[in-house]
Amino acid sequence: MSPPDIIALRQYLGAGPKDRTISDARHSVSLTDMIEHSCLTGGSFELSGRSVLLATSRQLLSALAMIELDGVARRILLGPPDLDWDRLQVLLDQAGIDTIVTDQPLHRCSAGKRAIIGVDLPERKAVGRKVDHATEWLMLTSGTSGLPKIVRHTLDGLAGAIIADGPARYRNATWATFYDIRRYGGLQIFLRAVIGGGSMVLSEPGEAIAAHVARLRAGGVTHISGTPSHWRKLLMSGASADFSPHYVRLSGEIADQAVLDGLARAFPHASIGHAYASTEAGVGFSVDDGREGFPAHLIGQNRAGVEMKVVDGSLRIRSRRTARAYVGADAPPLADTEGFVDTGDMVELRGERYHFVGRRGGIINIGGLKVHPEEVEAVINRHASVQMSRARSRRSPITGAIVVADVILTNGTDGERHETIRAEILSQCKNCLAVWKVPAVIRFVERLDVTAAGKLARTDA
């Protein structure tokens, strides 16, 4: 028997219908079968109390290994899809990793003195499986420069929002996400499927949007999440026409009114919500009223153990859902002395609602005046002919920088109207933004890059 205070992920596999599955483009695995079967070549009993790096070529293999290792391993470090072995060595040392679970051939120089355990689709009966560890879940932040930080979570904290919602609420749901489940946003959806008694259809790297949506339809997906950038790309593709999910969720970036309205038009019968969450702060809240921002009354309240406050414009969160700490001998404190995590996301009170205006570290400096790129994008995206935009800085010998906007127009926009649209966008910006925030240049482009985490790539020139 497991100690009564340890609840492992595998213990939820008996919930929901017997035919619940997790699948990718190549295989579908019965979650019920995972109760008795193993995906590890040596069996999970060999990994009892170990500190494990999970590094697989496919999300499906990571999903199966997470289920099998939780409650068995002392800690699991989730290797993201863009794992850089050369840069990762120091992180493995910081995390105290002694075992690597992977389906990929590794040179001994890559693994060092660490044990290597294989992972594949489950075929073997599980042997000696015992839940006796409250496994720590380690994730890497998606920092753009230097080594990412290692963030330590518990299953209790990761599942806090799911338990608060009531897991049975999503029983029989089939979940999907544009995220990779080895990142925080995707992991949340994976846990919702497993804990809530549902199934899941996984994304495939590099898969065309039309092919992905066809798989979602074939898999009977009812609930799906992604960043606003993910959703804008789907709306631009035209592939949403025959897709009818019951629930659409946005997170990871600012959900402006334009993308919320676009999703409401594309999926008129779906419930559309946007959630605030981060790798460090956990899930803060979700908003389901179809409006950007969030109600001001959420600040200062203790809602299911989540408290929020605003200090110097930055949102701060204290809850049982936040990460426990950064990992490493020289790791900085994750929370302040009161237990609040400074998210670095800047908010502004407008009437009875707070609006996100951007990241504290992403400010453009125009002659000493501050511009949040996201604030400019939110205004540009309101134009009926705009699908997506990115505001960025460009060097200027006079002010140090100017604001430049790259804009993707809706399909079928007549090229002869470009100058008219440009003038309308500028007029819209002048009416809504301070003069220094108005783009000096507006360029129409065919595409905008999105990072591996699903967020708009922001590289200034």
Phi, psi and omega in degrees: 000147176283149171306141188297338182267003179251116175249118182259158184301322183298336182290349178268356188292337179280352180284153175080189183292156182288341184263018181291141186223166166232131189219156168236199184289343185250327187218155173233131183240134177287124178291328177296321179297334182292346177297323186252344187251163181238144175256000183260135186295330181258355183087146185292341181299332179290344186255010179300123179077004182278160172254113196244132164268126177257109186227097184239160179279343184231142177300323183301317180293322177296319181300313181295320180291323177302314180300318185284328186272334182296129184090348180251305179286154175290318176209152177234123172261117181279116179279120180291166184295334181261037182303127179253103185298325182296322181273343188279341186306316181293326178292322178296322177293317180298322182276355180066035183288128178244353183217141177243123175258118187204157173256008185252144177290129181241136172287148181302329179293332178285321184275337185067227180267010185280144176289149179240125178242135180277159178220139181207181177298144186292125176227336186264151172289139178291140182233132172065025183285127182218127178272107181217014177227136169277087190300136172273135178256118180253135178229154177263137174290161182261043179300146185269346181222144180071186179288139174292158175274155175259126183248133183256123177242166167245159177299323179300316179290317180298325184266005185304314181291327180292315178295320179297323178290336187091102185306325183294343179301329184251016178299138182076359176288148170247115187265154171211160176208145174285341177292162165275136185288355176271004171249161191303312183298318179289324179298322178301319181288320176302315179294324177298320179293312185290310184288325184277359178082026181250191176245174180211141173247121185271151176282164178237132180298134177076003182287135177298144184301318181298319179292321179297312181296324177298320177293323178297318178295314182297328180276000178067035182296130180248334184228130186213145181228161175182173175284160172307324178295319175304312185292323178298320179295321177296315180297323179293331186287337184079002184280354183281352189302320184255018182248128186226070177290159177276331185220130180239129186233137177242144174196172174093335177218172176292126175269099180278169186297329182297315181287325177297317179292321179297320178290324178296323177288320183288326183232071187297340182259005182264150168277128185243122181226154173235139185244150172256125178203156173210162182302321181276315188276347183074197179275120180272309183193168171227150182235128185238020184265005177079007182246146177291158181078195180212153183299139183296335183290349177289337179284133177089350179268155171255103183248108179053039177085008179249125177239141179229148172214164179242124180236119181053038177085352184262134179284132178234142186228137173231124179192171175286349181273346181290159175298154182282324183184164163280151183254139178132152184299323183253021183292139178286163175295141181276325182239164177278184185295340178266359179091008179271137174266124176279109186286337185077002177268124186268135181234160182221131180278123177233102183068234182263020186217140172270140177239138174284135180245347177147182178271141179301323182276359184252016185288138171268132181259114180250095180057036180093353179259143187266141176226125171271119181306321183296328179293320178292317180299321181299323179288314180299320184294345178289339182293137186298336182264003183258130175264325188195149179212162175220123175264139181211173179259153171224140184300144177223133180291345184265305184258358184090324178199156171230161177270129176240138179242127172260128189231133171259126179270161179296153179301139176086004178293127182294127180301332180291344181267001186302315182294323178295316180296318179301315180296321180293320178296316179298318178297318179298317179294319181295328180284335188247343188237154172299153190303324182285347180269347182289129181301134175281334181223136173238120180247136174267126185234164181273332184206158173230136183286145175239138182288172178298337178274002177087013182254152180301126180288129184239097177235113182275152179255000000 
